Amino acid sequence: MEDKKIVVAYDGSSYSAKALDLAADLAKAMSASVVLVSVTDMTRRMNTDVGNIEMVEAVFRREGAHALELGKKHAAELGLPVTDVLLEGSPADEILKYAQAENASMIVVGSRGRGGFQRLMLGSTAQSLVTYSTIPVLVVK
């Protein structure tokens, strides 16, 4: 029998916390493991006026690590053991590559995240995951 794995896209937003809540319930029901994945989007550095790119990248990495710490704390409150992975690149692309490489059973993502302005429609990462993933994607509102 193949191990079941649920990948949860986690950025520290309230939507990603809701995604983790639902993933915890699913993991218990499916006897699956959960991996929190946060992606440091280095393309954001192009939108900064700061001259020291290395400093900007370090700040972005700390943000991603902080999001994962929040996620692990939330998971512990739920009694859910998790592993965590910090990736770099385009969030949707990196989440997809990771989930495929790990042979994940499912990806769980919040309908919106911390990116840019709030939208009435699905967030760009969730939209890309739903559009391009061959792995089932559950979007949580």
N, C-alpha and C positions, 0 to 999 in steps of 0.2 A: 504494500500500500504506500502510495506517494505522500510525503509530508505536505500538508496544506500550509500556505503562507499568504498572509494578507499584508499588502504594502499600504501604509497610510501616509499620504502626503501631509506634512505637518510644517506650518510656518508660524505658529504661535497665535494665529487669529482665532476668534471665537468660532468661526466656521470649521477650522481644522480641529478644534477641541470637540465639536459636535461629531465630526467624522471619526475621531478616536473613540468617542463614547459608543457609537454604533459598531465600529470595528471590534471593540471589546466584547460586545454581546455576540456578534457573529463568530468571533474566534472561540468563545466558550462553546457555542452551539456546534461549531464545525471541528472542534479540537485542532484549531489552527494556531500557528505562531504569528506574531505581529512584528513588523518592522516599521519603525518610524523613519521616514525619509524627508530630509530638508535639503533644499537646493539653494546654493549661493549663486545668484544670478549676476555674474561678472559683467554682463552687458550693461548693467545699470551704471557702471563706472563711467561710461561714455557721457552720461547726463550730469556729471559733476564738474564743478569748476575748480576742484582741488588739483594742484599740480603733482602731488605725490601719489601716483597710482598704487604703489605698494601699500601705503597707509590706508587708502580707500579700500583696497582688497582685504586688508587685515580686518577692517571694521566690518565689512560684509561677512567675512568668515565668522567673526564673533557673534554677529546677529544670528547666523544660521545655527551656531553651536548653542546660543542662548535659547532659540526656539526648541531645539531638541531637548535641552534641559527642562524646559517647561513641559514638553510632551512626556518626558520620562516621569516627571513628578505627577502629572495628571494620571498617567497609566498606573503608577504605584497607588494612587488614591482609589483607583478602580480595581486594584488587586490583579492587574494584568502585567505579566512579565513581557518586556519588549527588548528588542535590540534596536540600535539606531545607526543611521548612516547619514553623513553629510557629504553631499555631492556638489560639484560646480558645473555651471553651464546654464543652458536654457531649461527652466523647471520642467516643462512637459516632456521635452526630449530626454532629459536625464532620468526622470521617474520611469518613463517607458523603457528605456534601455536597462535600467536596474531591475525592474519587475520582470522583464523578459529573461535577463541573464539568470535571475533567481528562480525562474519558473513559478512565479507567483500565481496563486489561484484567483486573486482579485486585487484591484486597486480601489482604495476608498479615499475620496477627496471632498473637501468642502466646496460648496457651490461658488464661493468667493473667498479670496484670501486677502493678503495685506497689500497686494500690488495696486499702484496707481489710485485712480478715483473709483468710488463705489459705482457699480452699474446695476441697472435693473435686470440685466440679462446675466447669463452664466459667465463666470470669470474666465479669463483667457486660458489659464492652465487647465481648469476643469474642461473647458470646451475642447481644447486640443487633445486631452486624454480621451474624452468620449469619441472624438472624431477618428483618431489614429490608432488607438489601442486594439490589439487583437485579444487582449485579456479583459475579462469583464470589469467594468468601472462602475462603482456606486457613488453617485453624487449626493451629498448630504446638505440639506438646507438648514 
